[in-house]
Amino acid sequence: MKKSILFLSAAVLLVAASCQSFKKGEGGLEYKIVKDAGAEKAVAGDLLSVDMMILSDRKDSLLNSTYDLGLPQIVNIAPDSLPGLYPGDYNSMFTKLGEGDSAIFRLNLDTMAAKTGQPKPEIGDKYVTFRIKVRKHFKKGELTDSALYAEVDNYFKGELENLKNAEEGKITGYVSSNKLEPKKTNSGLQYIISEEGSGDKPAVGDTVVVNYTGKLTNGTVFDTNNEELAKKHNLANPMRTYEPIRFSIGNDPVIQGWTEGLQLLNKGGKATFIIPSSLGYGDRPAGNKIPPYAPLIFDVELVDIVKAPVATDSVPSLPKAEQ
């Protein structure tokens, strides 16, 4: 599904390309240089930090995007002499780019199959399109591999720190833009109860039955047990049974924000949880949708509560004395 909202910033950068025609390169490669910052271009041994969207030439064509995680991808420029590489392939695209450049490339799938001797990938009819913006150029030069990768490591630590520092602003912006007035617990969990429900609240050890939809503060839906919503957001899995999920609070592994939040609800209650990353996935990404230091938004419905069996301490009865 085309995510026009998510990728608006990328699209704006590429608007200038709309009035240009694609240039023809070797191996059936077609390309438009959207921005040439005038920097030195990458060569074999260098690494590039890039933002990249990959699209097929079919309808609803988005295949992958670094914008989902908010982190760039590191591309290693390999020597042309490596087996399987050819002029006009994926690797050669990046040798046309330097720091600050952006471009659109169309990789010919028929040429790829012919040059590599592999079956044609089932990811497009004729082309796969790459929309690329270079953030950083790491030049190999005389550096040892360890020194080069130390530069990359330090760079990524900085990128992670930027995500960490941006988290509070994402939460504040989400609350403000949606005109919410959440309550807040001591742990940092924020919640809005939209329907109170009735009966007991669940406790540790109880099994809860829950409908849910999870999304990021930018609106990206990353998981749901609602089949229609899953289809709408290109998340549908034919192997999955779309029904309420069941888990035991405190026993089955779920994020801390769920363990705490669901205990605030009565049976039948509905709520929105605003979960900081400290109660979610922390400094690590989860799948290909949830970035590090990502606050999570969950719309939940507590469908049912199955109380844990009450433990009883049974004392064996003494045998009766013979009469």
N, C-alpha and C positions, 0 to 999 in steps of 0.2 A: 504494500500500500504506500502511496506517495505521501510523505510526511511533510507537507508544505510548511506547517507551523514550525516543526522542529528545525528545519533546514533553511529557514528564511534568510538567516545571515549568510549562509553559503550561496544561496541563490542570488542574493544581491551582488555578491562578489563576481558572479558569473554572467550577469545580465549583459555586460559589454560584449560578451562573445556572440550574442544572438545575431548581430549584424555582420559577423565574420563567416567566411566559408572555411570548412575544414581543409587543412593542408594534407597532402598525401606523403606518407613516409614509406620506408622499406617494410616489406613483409605485410602489406595491406593495412598498416597502422595509419589512422587518421587522427589529426590533432588540431586544437586551437590553443594558442598561448593567450590566455585572458589578461595576464599581467606579467610583464618582464621587469623585475626589479633591478636588472643590470648586474646581479651578483654572479660570481663564478659558478659554473654548472658542475653538477656532481659527476664524479668519475668512479671507476671500479675501486672498491675498498672503502669508499665514503659511506656515510649513513645519512638519511634524511628523516626528520620528524615531520610527518604530514597529517593533515586532515583529509579524509578521503571518503567519497561516496561511490559505491559500485552499483550500477544499474544494468539490467538487460534491456533488449529492444522489444520486450513484450509488455503488455498492459500490466499496471501495478508492479513496476519493474524494480523497485528498490531491493537489492540483494544484501547489502551490508553498508554500514556507516560508522565511522569513528565518532561521529557526533552523538551517538547514543550513549557512549560512556564518558564523553567530555574529555577524553584523553587522546593524544595523537598516536599514530602508528609509526614505529621505527622501520624504515626500509633499508636493507643492506644492498648496496649496488655491487652485483657480482661481476666478475670478468666475463667478457663475451665468449671466452674459450671454454667455459664450463659446458659439459654435455647437456643437451636439451635446450640451450639458449640459441636464439637466432635474432637477426636484425628485425625490429618491429615487434618484439615480444614485450611482456610485462616489464622485464628488467630494463629494457632499453628506453622505455617511456621516461624513466626518472633521470636519465642522462641529459634530458633536454631542460632540466629544472635546477634552480638554485634557490638560495634562501629568499623568501618573500615572493616567489613566483607562484602563479596559479594557472591551471590549464585544464582542458578537457581532452581526453584520449578515447578513441574508439578502437578496441582490439578486435581484429578479425578472427573469428572462431574457426572458419574453414582453413585459414592459413595455419593457425595453431595446431589443428589436427594433422594437417599435411606435414608440417615441419617436425613435429614431435613424434609422429607415428602413433599417437594415442587417439581413442575415439573422441569425436567432437563433444565437448562438454554440453550438458543439457541445461544451460543457464541463459540461453538466448537463441534467437533465430540465426543471426549472422554476426552481431557485434555485442561486446560488453563495453559499457561506457564507464570511464573513471573520471570523476571530478576531484581534482587534487589541488590543495593549497599547501605550500611548504612553509612550515614554521621555523625550522632550524636545520642548518647544514653542518654536519660533523665531518671534517676533512681528515682523512687518514694521513696523508703526507708522510712524514717520517715517524709518526707516533707508533708505539707498540700497540698490539691489540688490547692489552690490559689498560693502557693509558686512554685509548679511544673509548673503550666501554666504561671507564670510570667517568668520563665526561658525560656519557649518556645517562649513567646512573644518577649523577648529581642533577642533571637536567630533569629527570623524572621525579626526583625528590621534590624539586621546586614546583613541578606541575601538580603533584599530590598536595603540597602545602597550599597551593592556590585553591584547590577544591575544598580543602578543609576550612580555609578562611572564608570561603563563599557560602558555607552551609547555613549559617545563621541568617544571612540575607535572603537565601532561598525560602526559608521557613517564614520569615517576616513578610516577604513579598507575596507568598501564597495566601497567607492569612488576610493580608490587606486587600489583595485583588479580588478575593472571593467574599470579602466583607464578613468574615467569621469572627466569632467571639468564643474561642475555645477555653475550656478549663485546662489547668496544667498541674501535673503531679510533681512530686519532689524529684523524680528521676529525669524529668524533662519531657515526658509524654504529654502531648496535647490532644484533647478529644472534644467532640461535639456529639451529644446524644440527640438524634433526631426523632426516635421513638423509644419510649421508656421500657416497653415490655411489661411483664408481670412475673410474679413468683420469685424464686430464689436466684441469687447470683451463683455462678460456678466458683468452685474452690479448687485448690491444688489436688490433683488426683481424679477430679471429675473429667468425664469425656464431653467435649463440646462439639456441636454440629453447626458449621458455619458456612454461610454464603459470603463471598468477598470479591472485591476488585482492588488491585494494587496499581498505583501509578506514581510517577515522579511529580515534582512540583511544577514541571513544565507541561504537564498533561499527558505525557507518554504512558500508556497503559502497558504494564509488563506482565501481568498475570491476572486471571479471573477464572472462576468456575461457572460463569455465565457464557453458554456456548454462543449465543448470538453476538454478544459483545466481543468474544474471542475472535469470531469471524470478521467482525467490523474492523478490528485492529490487527488483522493478519497474524493471530496467535493460535488459530484453531489447530488442534492436534487430533487426527483421526483415531489415534490409539488411546485417547483419553476419554474417560467417562465423565461427562459434565454433570456433577451432582455435588451437594454440599460436602465439604471435607470434614473429617472426624479426627480428633486427636485428644490425647489425655494431657491436661494442663500439668506442667511440671515433670512429665515423664517423656513425652514425645518431643523431638527437637524442633522447636519453632523459635523465631526471633523473640527477644525479651519484650519488645513492644507489644506483641500479641499476648504473651503470657500475662503481662500486667493489664493490658487494656480490656481483654475479654472478661476479667474478673470484676470490671466496673459495670457490666451489663446484666440486666435481667433477661430471662428467657423471652424471646420475641423482640428484644431490643435491637435497634439499629443505631449505628454511630459512624463517625469519621474519625480515624486515628491519624494524627500527625506525629510520625515517629522519627526522632533524630537518629543519625547514623550510629550513635553510641548504644542505641537500643535495637539497631538493625544489623547491618553487615559491616559497620565500622570502616576501616581503611582499605578494604578489599572489594573488588567488583563481584557482583553475583550474576552469573550468566553473561549474556552480551547486551543486557538492557540496564542494569543497575550499576552506576559508577561508584567508585570509592567515595566515602563521605557523603553519601546521598541520603537526604531525608526522604522518607517514604510516606505516601498517603494511602490509607486503606479505608474503603467503604465496606463495612461489615454488617452482617445480620446474624444474631445468635439464634439459630433456628430451634435448637434443643439442647438440653443438658441431661446427661446420663450420670447420675450420682455414683460416686465410687462406693463399692461395697463397704459396709461398716465392719471394721475388724472386731472380733469378739475374742476375748481371752477365755478359752474353755478350760475348765479344770476337770480332769477325769474323776468320775465318781468312785468312791471307795466301795469295795465289795461289801455286801451285807454280811453281818456276822451270822454264823449258823445258830439256829435256835436250839 
